[in-house]
Amino acid sequence: MRSLSLQKLTISLLLGIAITLSVCSILFSKHNAVSNKDNPNQPDAFINQVVSTTFSRMGTPILIIQSLSMTHYANNDTTYIDKPHVIVFRRSPQPWKVDALHALATHGMHTIQFSDHVVVFHAADAEATTTTLLTEALTIFPETQQAQTNLPVTIKQPSTIMHGVGMLSNLKDGTIRLLSQTRGEYVPDA
C-alpha cells in the first residue's frame, strides 16, 4: 500500500511540476522584455507568490503548487523554487502534501531536488493509513522514474516508525528500499 501511494504521489508531483514550470516559462518569456544575453548568470524569469493548479479534463484539481517565489536561469535551464507546498489530489478523498524549504529543477525536468526539511504527508483514507515521510533531501529523476536520497529517512505510520539511511525508489513498480541502518519501532497508541 505504502509503495503504491508513494508511486502515485511521485508521478503526480512530477507531472504537476513539469506543467507548472512549462506554464511559468511561457508566461515569463512573454512578460520579460529585457534580454539577459549580456549576462547569462542572471535569471531570465521569476515570479512571486505562485499558486498554480492543474485540472483534469473533467475540471477537478489534480495538483496545486504554492511557492513564495520561482526563479529560472536559462544558461543551465535551472529553476529555483522557494518554500514549495504541493498538494497532490488522488481518487481517494485525502490528497498527498509535500513541503520543503527549497526545490531545484535542473535541465528542464531531468532532475528535481527537494531540500531542507522535506515532509511528505498523507492523511488516512480507505486506501492507506496516515503516512509521513521525513528527510532533508530527495532527488527525483523523472526520465528514469527513480527517486533517491543518501540521507537519513524516517517513515511514520500509526504505531510504527521506520528509520534508515539512504533510500532508492523505483517509481514504475512502487518499491521503496531503505539502504542501510534500517530499523523499526513499535509505538503503541497512548
SULKADA-V849499 format. One line per field, one symbol per residue. ss: DSSP state (2 for helix, 1 for strand, 0 for the rest). psi: psi as a letter, one per 40 degrees, with the letter a starting at -180 (. if undefined). Layout:
ss=???
psi=???
This chain:
ss=0222222222222222222222222222222000000000000011111111111000001111111111111000011111001111000000011110011111000011111111111100000000111111111110000111111111111001111111111100001111111111110000
psi=ddddddddddddddddddddddddddddddegdhifddgeeiieiiiifhhhhhiideeihdhhhiidihhhhddefhhhhhghhhhhiadidhiihhiidiihhifbfdhhhhigfhhhhhiiaddiihhhhhieihhhgddefiiiieiihhhhihehhhiihihhhhedeeihhhdifhiihhgii.
